Amino acid sequence: MQWAIQRKNKQTGFTIVELLIVIVVIAILAAVTIVAYNGITNRAKETVSQNTAAQVAKKIAAYAVENADLYPPDTAAFLAYSNLQDNSPGSSSAAGYQYTVTNDRKSYCLTTTVSNVSYYTNASNQVPIKGACPGTAPNGGSVITNLVMNTSVETDTSNLQNIGNVGDRSPARFPVTDAKDGSYVFRLTIGPSGGVGGYGSLSTTVQPGRYTGTVWLRSNKALNVQPYFEGSATRTNVSAQGANLTPGVWGRVRQTVNVTVAGTLKVGFLSGGSGTLTQGDYIDADAFMLTSGDT
């Protein structure tokens, strides 16, 4: 009878320790599964991005064969020849392309990004390399392409042009120790007639869309400077921000425009009104930049 009572009162089920063990085992299995899945997914992304970059490199090489060993002059020509579409906002394309080419069109660099994974190729190496072209963000980050031809004046000033047809100015490369980019600035020295000064850096052909241009400036005297765009592209102004320069101190101007008809943009500046500058005054300009978007 006592044995029967004890059997009746005996409880069945899992203890707390056993439940904890089961929970830990389930968590470990879930973690292993997630890691394995992520690994498979990442490898798939790597493969697709790498293969896409290799295919595009072959198309660029084919273009050069058909065009006297010259690579496409700009992104639009590269995309048109390759029958590709960039994954800009509103596009259904899965791949993004950041294409740059030298002025003589003898060398290029192309970053191909698929699912936030980037590979790049260039004229000397068509085998895709993980990351992005030098000077851009690697591995599918915010790859920024500067669309102007003279970003600074480390080599020459061939693509820096007068803005507003202001005469009586002496433009030259000038060595400094505190340039915004490199070791030289573009120095615009004012002649006897005084007045205003302005120069800009010409871009490659840009397609319809929104673009923002900036340039760093300084002067030997207090001066108001404003951003100024010229070029063949049809555009409307979205916003602009000038700067009141303190003598010897760098300031930055910027302007955002909507391009409605493809063409070039000359990104630059104009100083204040007539009489602001006199003979011997100067304006230094450096780090010209034009990017797609609002920033």
C-alpha positions as CSV (number, residue, x, y, z in Angstrom):
1,M,0.0,0.0,0.0
2,Q,2.8,2.4,0.9
3,W,4.6,1.6,-2.4
4,A,1.4,2.3,-4.4
5,I,1.0,5.7,-2.7
6,Q,4.6,6.6,-3.4
7,R,4.1,5.6,-7.1
8,K,0.9,7.7,-7.3
9,N,2.7,10.8,-5.9
10,K,5.7,10.5,-8.2
11,Q,5.8,13.5,-10.7
12,T,6.9,13.1,-14.3
13,G,8.3,15.8,-16.8
14,F,11.5,17.7,-17.5
15,T,13.6,19.4,-14.8
16,I,14.7,23.0,-15.1
17,V,18.3,21.8,-15.9
18,E,17.0,19.6,-18.7
19,L,15.0,22.4,-20.2
20,L,18.0,24.8,-20.1
21,I,20.1,22.2,-21.9
22,V,17.4,21.8,-24.6
23,I,17.2,25.6,-25.0
24,V,21.0,25.9,-25.3
25,V,21.2,23.1,-27.9
26,I,18.4,24.7,-29.9
27,A,20.2,28.1,-29.8
28,I,23.5,26.5,-30.9
29,L,21.8,24.8,-33.8
30,A,20.0,28.0,-34.8
31,A,23.3,29.9,-34.7
32,V,25.1,27.3,-36.8
33,T,22.3,27.4,-39.3
34,I,22.3,31.2,-39.6
35,V,26.1,31.3,-40.0
36,A,26.0,28.6,-42.7
37,Y,23.1,30.4,-44.5
38,N,24.9,33.8,-44.4
39,G,28.1,32.2,-45.6
40,I,26.3,30.6,-48.6
41,T,24.5,33.9,-49.4
42,N,27.7,36.0,-49.1
43,R,29.6,33.5,-51.4
44,A,26.8,33.8,-53.9
45,K,26.9,37.6,-53.9
46,E,30.7,37.4,-54.3
47,T,30.4,35.1,-57.3
48,V,27.7,37.2,-59.0
49,S,29.6,40.5,-58.5
50,Q,32.9,39.0,-59.6
51,N,31.4,37.4,-62.7
52,T,29.6,40.6,-63.6
53,A,32.8,42.6,-63.3
54,A,34.6,40.1,-65.6
55,Q,31.9,40.3,-68.2
56,V,31.9,44.1,-68.2
57,A,35.7,44.2,-68.5
58,K,35.5,42.1,-71.7
59,K,33.0,44.5,-73.2
60,I,35.2,47.5,-72.4
61,A,38.2,45.7,-74.0
62,A,36.0,45.0,-77.1
63,Y,35.2,48.7,-77.3
64,A,38.9,49.5,-77.4
65,V,39.6,47.0,-80.1
66,E,36.9,48.7,-82.2
67,N,38.0,52.2,-81.5
68,A,41.7,52.4,-82.1
69,D,42.7,51.3,-78.6
70,L,40.7,54.1,-77.0
71,Y,38.3,53.3,-74.1
72,P,34.8,54.8,-73.8
73,P,35.0,58.6,-73.2
74,D,32.4,58.6,-70.3
75,T,29.9,56.6,-68.4
76,A,27.1,57.1,-70.8
77,A,29.2,55.8,-73.8
78,F,30.3,52.8,-71.8
79,L,26.8,51.9,-70.7
80,A,25.4,52.4,-74.2
81,Y,28.0,50.3,-75.9
82,S,27.7,47.5,-73.3
83,N,23.8,47.7,-73.4
84,L,23.8,48.1,-69.6
85,Q,21.8,50.2,-67.2
86,D,23.3,51.6,-64.0
87,N,21.4,51.0,-60.8
88,S,20.7,54.7,-60.2
89,P,17.5,55.6,-58.4
90,G,14.5,54.4,-60.4
91,S,16.4,51.8,-62.3
92,S,15.6,48.1,-62.2
93,S,19.2,47.1,-62.8
94,A,20.9,44.9,-60.1
95,A,24.4,46.2,-60.8
96,G,26.0,49.6,-60.3
97,Y,28.9,50.9,-62.3
98,Q,31.4,53.7,-61.4
99,Y,33.5,54.3,-64.6
100,T,36.5,56.7,-64.9
101,V,38.8,57.2,-67.8
102,T,42.0,59.2,-68.4
103,N,41.9,62.3,-70.6
104,D,43.8,60.4,-73.4
105,R,41.4,57.5,-73.1
106,K,44.3,55.1,-72.9
107,S,43.4,53.9,-69.4
108,Y,40.3,53.3,-67.3
109,C,39.0,52.0,-64.0
110,L,35.6,50.5,-63.4
111,T,33.9,49.5,-60.1
112,T,31.1,47.0,-60.5
113,T,28.8,46.6,-57.4
114,V,26.2,43.9,-57.0
115,S,24.3,43.4,-53.7
116,N,26.7,45.7,-51.9
117,V,29.7,43.7,-53.0
118,S,32.2,45.5,-55.3
119,Y,34.9,44.3,-57.7
120,Y,37.0,46.6,-60.0
121,T,38.9,46.1,-63.2
122,N,41.2,48.4,-65.2
123,A,43.2,48.7,-68.4
124,S,46.1,46.7,-67.1
125,N,44.1,44.0,-65.2
126,Q,40.8,42.6,-66.5
127,V,40.7,40.0,-63.7
128,P,38.3,41.4,-61.1
129,I,39.9,42.6,-57.8
130,K,37.8,42.7,-54.6
131,G,37.0,46.3,-53.6
132,A,36.7,49.5,-55.6
133,C,38.9,51.7,-57.8
134,P,41.5,53.7,-55.9
135,G,39.9,56.8,-54.4
136,T,36.5,55.3,-54.1
137,A,34.7,53.4,-51.3
138,P,35.4,49.6,-51.3
139,N,33.1,46.7,-51.0
140,G,29.9,48.4,-52.2
141,G,30.1,51.4,-49.9
142,S,29.0,54.9,-51.0
143,V,31.1,55.0,-54.1
144,I,31.7,58.6,-55.1
145,T,32.6,59.5,-58.6
146,N,34.0,62.9,-59.3
147,L,32.8,64.0,-62.7
148,V,35.0,67.0,-63.3
149,M,38.2,66.5,-65.3
150,N,40.5,68.7,-63.2
151,T,39.8,67.8,-59.6
152,S,42.9,69.7,-58.6
153,V,45.9,71.1,-60.5
154,E,48.7,68.7,-59.5
155,T,49.5,68.0,-63.2
156,D,48.1,70.8,-65.3
157,T,45.2,73.3,-65.7
158,S,44.1,72.1,-69.2
159,N,40.4,71.7,-68.2
160,L,40.1,74.8,-66.1
161,Q,38.3,77.5,-68.0
162,N,37.3,81.1,-67.6
163,I,33.8,81.6,-66.2
164,G,31.7,84.6,-67.3
165,N,34.4,85.6,-69.9
166,V,36.1,87.8,-67.4
167,G,39.3,89.1,-68.9
168,D,42.6,90.6,-67.5
169,R,43.4,87.6,-65.2
170,S,46.6,85.6,-64.9
171,P,45.8,81.9,-64.1
172,A,48.6,79.6,-63.0
173,R,49.5,76.5,-60.9
174,F,50.9,77.6,-57.6
175,P,52.8,75.5,-55.0
176,V,51.6,75.7,-51.4
177,T,52.0,73.7,-48.2
178,D,48.3,73.7,-47.3
179,A,46.4,72.9,-50.5
180,K,43.1,71.1,-50.1
181,D,44.2,68.4,-52.5
182,G,47.9,67.7,-53.2
183,S,50.6,70.4,-53.2
184,Y,49.3,72.9,-55.8
185,V,46.4,75.3,-56.1
186,F,45.0,77.2,-59.0
187,R,45.8,80.8,-58.4
188,L,43.9,83.5,-60.3
189,T,45.8,86.8,-60.1
190,I,43.9,90.0,-60.9
191,G,45.1,92.5,-63.5
192,P,45.0,96.3,-63.8
193,S,41.3,96.4,-64.6
194,G,40.2,94.8,-61.3
195,G,36.6,93.7,-60.9
196,V,35.5,90.1,-60.5
197,G,37.2,86.8,-61.0
198,G,35.9,83.3,-61.9
199,Y,37.0,79.9,-63.2
200,G,35.6,76.4,-63.4
201,S,36.5,72.8,-64.1
202,L,34.7,71.2,-67.0
203,S,32.9,67.9,-66.5
204,T,32.4,64.9,-68.7
205,T,28.9,64.6,-70.3
206,V,26.3,64.1,-67.6
207,Q,22.9,62.6,-68.1
208,P,19.6,64.1,-66.9
209,G,19.4,64.0,-63.1
210,R,20.5,66.0,-60.0
211,Y,24.1,67.0,-59.5
212,T,26.0,68.9,-56.9
213,G,29.3,70.9,-57.5
214,T,31.7,72.3,-54.9
215,V,35.1,74.0,-54.9
216,W,37.4,75.2,-52.1
217,L,38.5,78.9,-52.3
218,R,40.6,81.4,-50.5
219,S,41.8,85.0,-51.2
220,N,44.4,87.4,-49.9
221,K,41.5,89.7,-48.9
222,A,38.0,89.5,-47.4
223,L,35.8,88.5,-50.3
224,N,32.4,87.2,-51.1
225,V,32.4,84.2,-53.6
226,Q,29.5,82.4,-55.1
227,P,29.2,79.0,-57.0
228,Y,28.7,79.3,-60.7
229,F,27.8,76.7,-63.3
230,E,28.3,76.9,-67.1
231,G,28.3,74.3,-69.8
232,S,26.2,72.7,-72.5
233,A,23.8,70.8,-70.2
234,T,20.4,72.3,-69.8
235,R,19.8,72.7,-66.1
236,T,17.7,74.5,-63.4
237,N,19.1,75.6,-60.1
238,V,18.0,73.8,-56.9
239,S,20.1,75.4,-54.3
240,A,23.3,77.4,-53.9
241,Q,25.6,78.3,-51.0
242,G,28.3,81.0,-51.2
243,A,31.0,81.9,-48.7
244,N,32.4,85.1,-47.2
245,L,36.2,84.5,-47.2
246,T,38.5,85.6,-44.5
247,P,41.9,86.5,-45.8
248,G,44.1,83.4,-46.1
249,V,41.4,81.0,-44.9
250,W,39.8,78.3,-47.1
251,G,36.0,78.4,-47.6
252,R,33.8,76.2,-49.7
253,V,30.9,77.1,-52.1
254,R,28.4,74.6,-53.5
255,Q,25.5,74.4,-55.9
256,T,22.9,71.8,-56.7
257,V,21.2,71.7,-60.1
258,N,18.7,69.5,-62.0
259,V,20.0,68.6,-65.5
260,T,17.1,68.1,-68.0
261,V,19.2,67.7,-71.2
262,A,22.5,65.9,-71.2
263,G,25.7,67.9,-71.7
264,T,28.7,69.2,-69.9
265,L,28.9,71.2,-66.7
266,K,31.6,73.7,-65.8
267,V,31.7,73.8,-62.0
268,G,33.3,76.9,-60.6
269,F,32.9,80.3,-58.9
270,L,32.6,84.0,-59.3
271,S,33.8,86.6,-56.8
272,G,31.8,89.6,-55.6
273,G,30.7,92.6,-57.6
274,S,32.8,95.1,-59.6
275,G,35.5,96.9,-57.7
276,T,35.9,94.2,-55.1
277,L,39.2,93.0,-56.4
278,T,42.1,95.2,-57.5
279,Q,45.4,94.6,-59.3
280,G,47.6,92.1,-57.5
281,D,44.8,90.5,-55.5
282,Y,44.3,86.7,-56.0
283,I,42.0,83.8,-55.5
284,D,43.2,80.3,-54.9
285,A,40.9,77.4,-56.0
286,D,41.3,73.7,-55.3
287,A,39.5,70.4,-55.0
288,F,36.8,71.0,-57.7
289,M,34.1,68.3,-57.4
290,L,30.9,67.3,-59.2
291,T,28.9,64.4,-57.9
292,S,25.5,62.8,-58.7
293,G,22.9,63.7,-56.1
294,D,22.4,66.3,-53.4
295,T,25.7,66.0,-51.5
